[in-house]
Amino acid sequence: MAKLGTEKRPIIVHVHSDEKARYVAEKCAEHGWHYIIGFEDDKPEDISDLERALNPEKPIKSSKINRNAPCPCGSGKKYKKCCGAVLKA
């Protein structure tokens, strides 16, 4: 999927006022994004594409701990020799 704000995937917004349209156009121009503005009084305003482009989601870090990494408990041992050790009965 193309990145938001590119020619293949422009930012699409629906606004009710010229003021809001100018705001969207200025923000997009600042970042060099492609955009489409629709004036639709019968639909609610929607600038979610612009908000998503201005505040991108950060990638989710994996909560999996590498077995050779230091143990998060603070013991100074490797995870595999500390909290990650499999206990055999």
N, C-alpha and C positions, 0 to 999 in steps of 0.2 A: 504494500500500500504506500502511496506517495505521501510525503511529508505535508502536513497542514500548512497552507499558505503558499504552496507552489502553484505553477500554472495548471498542473494536472489535478490538484486538489485545493482549490481556492477556499478562503475563509468566506462562509456564507452567513449573512446576518439578515434579520427582519426587524425593521425599526418603524416607529411612528412619526418621528420628528426629524427635521433637517439638522438640528443640533446634535442628535445622537448619530446621525449619518456622518456628519463632519468629524466627530470624535473617532468613529471607527476608521474613517478614511485616513485621518492623521496618524493614528496608531499603526495602521498597516503600512503607510508610507514610510514611517520611521524605521520599520524593520524590513522593508522591501518585500512585503507579502502581497500576493495577489488576492483580490477579494471581490465579492459580489454583494451589493446592498439592495435589499428589496423593501419597498414601502408598502406595508400591508396593514391597513387599519382593522381589518376583520380578524386578524390573528394576533396572538400575544407577541410582544417583542422577544426576540431570541438572539442574543449575542454570545451564546455559549461557545461557538467556534473561536471567536476572538479571545475570550477568557481562557480557553484551553491553550491557545497559542502563546498568550502572555504568561501563563502559569503552567508549564508542562509538568506532567506527573513524573516524579523521580522513579527510576527503576527500583523494584523491590529487591532488597538484598536477601540472599538465601540465609536462612537461620541455621543451615547445616554447618557444623564445625569441622574443619579439616582435622583429621586424626593426628597429624604431625604439628599442629598449631599449639601454642601455649594454652593451657587449660584456662577457661574463663573464671574458674573459682579463685584464681590468684595464687595457687600453690607453687607455680614456677615449673611444674612438670609438664610434659607433653600431655595433650588431651587423652591419647590412647593409653597412657600409663596411669592416669588419674581417674577422672569422672567418666571417661569413655571406656574404661576397662570392662570387659565382659567377665562377670563373676561366674565361676563354674561351681556347682554344688557337689 
